[in-house]
Amino acid sequence: MDISEPNRGREREKTLEKSIYYSDGYFSLPQLYSQSQQIHDIHNLRPLNIIEVGLGNGFTSSFLKRAGYEVTTVDINKSLEPDICCSIEEIPSKINDKTFDLVVCCEVLEHMEFEEFERNIKILKLLGNRLYLTLPVYVSSYGFGISVKLPRIRKNIPLYIDIPRNKLLDKEHFWEVGSNKNTSKNNLINILSSHYTNIKTSRYVLNPYHMAFFCNTEIS
C-alpha cells in the first residue's frame, strides 16, 4: 500500500480526527438510515455476542450495547476510543483467539487496497463463523424507496435504476462494489464463498449506495 497518499489508506484512517466522524455528512438522512439499517439487520441475526471491526462514530455499537448486546469494538484509530486499538491483522492475537457469534465490518474494507480483500476476509473468518459486511456500491441510483404499511404487511420497497458512474471514486476509497471487474458483486461473492457456506446480499432500500453481505458457515 502506498501510505504516501494523503487521502486514503490505513495511515489516514489511523490519524483521522474524531470530529470527522461527526461532520455534516454523518447527519444526512441517508447516512443515518444506513446506520439504523445496520442495527436492524444485526438485531434480526440475534447474535449472542458481537465484534465490530471499524468503530467509526460508534452509532451502531453504542445503541447495541445499550440494548443489552455484548459488543467488542476494534479500530485502528485510538482517538475513537475502541475497546481494542489495532489493525485487522493484529486482531486474533489481541483477543487471544477468542471467537464471536457475529463479526460486523461496515464500510471498512474499501479503505484498503482490493488486493488485501481476501486476506482480510480470512482474518474476519477467524473471529467467528457469521459475518455482516457492508460496502459502498459504484453506481448512481435514481428513483426512490417507499415504505408500505398494510394490514399484516410492512415492507420497504426499492424503486431505483442503477446507472454506471462516470466519475472518480470517493477520494477515501481504493475501490467499491463494481468499480472494476475484480470488485464486481459476483466476484466478491465467489471470494466470500471460499470461506463461508452461505452468502446473501441486500441493498439498503433508503440508501442504495450501501450493500450488505450476510455470510455464515454451517456447523454440523
Buried (B, 14 or more C-beta within 10 A) or exposed (E): EEEEEEEBBBBBBBEBEEEBBEEEEBEEEEBBBBBBBBBEBBEEBEBEBBBBBBBBBBBBBBBBBEEEBEBBBBBBBEBBEBBBBBBBEBBBEBBEEEBBBBBBBBBBBBBBBBEBBBEBBEBBBBBBBBBBBBBBBBBBBEEEBEEEEEEEEEEEEBEBEBEEBEEEBEEBBBBBBBBEEEBBBEBBBEBBEEBBEEBEBBBBBBBBBBBBBBBBEEEE
